[in-house]
Amino acid sequence: MRIEVALMTYLLAQTALITAIGGKRIYYVRAKDATAPYIAFQKIGAPRLHSNAGSDGIASARFQFSIFASTYITIKSIAEALQAALQGYSGTMGAAGEEAGVRVMLITYDDETDLDPGDGTGLYGVACDYIVRHKE
């Protein structure tokens, strides 16, 4: 299972987060014609650790979660729910049925930036970055 799929599976199972966004409105990379509020996430970097023997099979992927809603307070509330779901997580993420999940060593909050979509929608946005250290 890819880490992106594992993250999506995990996040869609987080009741407090799904309640905060009013449904399962979490998307990969873009959310064309999505109803706000929603989250779109993407991997923006994934350096690997190496030794003299080669790759050790561990990535420190940086994911950016962009949250959009009609009010500033709403995006900040969703960001808090996202942080509660992700910050400090370790374990197997995303296992579904017979498919094995991804072993996550640790997820850490890294950065947050307010966004102005500038697309005429009137939405507010915030981008939250997390480092997901995981086994490949």
PyMOL commands that set and color helices and strands:
alter all, ss='L'
color gray80, all
select helices_A, chain A and resi 3-12+15-21+72-86
alter helices_A, ss='H'
color red, helices_A
select strands_A, chain A and resi 26-28+38-45+48-51+54-69+91-93+102-115+124-135
alter strands_A, ss='S'
color yellow, strands_A
deselect
rebuild
show_as cartoon
